[in-house]
Every structure is written in C-alpha cells, then in structure tokens.
C-alpha cells in the first residue's frame, strides 16, 4: 500500500535564524585544552590538600602539634 499524501522529508533549517561568524574574530581555546587544563589544576589542588592533611596528621601522630602557644 503506497501513500503519496505523506511527506516524511525533514524540514530545512532557515538560514536567517543563524548569524554568520565574523572571519576576523579571534578563535577561542579548544574545549579539549580547557578540559585538560581543568583536570591538571584540579589534580594539583587535590595534591596540595593531601600534602597539607598528611603534614597535619604526622604532627598529630608525633604529638608535636601545639594549640594556642
């Protein structure tokens, strides 16, 4: 059974809805570089927090931490 009344083709996007990119605009950083930088800085921050926590725990374990002088 053939139905010629149905038009199942997708509608085309209207070109006036999209603003063209200006050719002189400086290109933004790549998303991959931004994610890589975020992962690196996040890892560095976690390492520094772990280093501080380890130092505090070592002082507590040795009993050399003094509160209030």
VENQUIWO-V158616 format. One line per field, one symbol per residue. ss: DSSP state (~ for helix, > for strand, _ for the rest). burial: 1 if it has 16 or more other ideal C-beta (glycine too) atoms within 10 Angstrom, else 0. A space follows every 10 residues. Layout:
ss = ???
burial = ???
//
This chain:
ss = __________ ____~~~___ __________ ~~~~~~~~~~ ~~~~~~~~~~ ~~~~~~~~~~ ~~_______
burial = 0000000000 0000000000 0000000000 0000000000 0000000000 0000000000 000000000
//
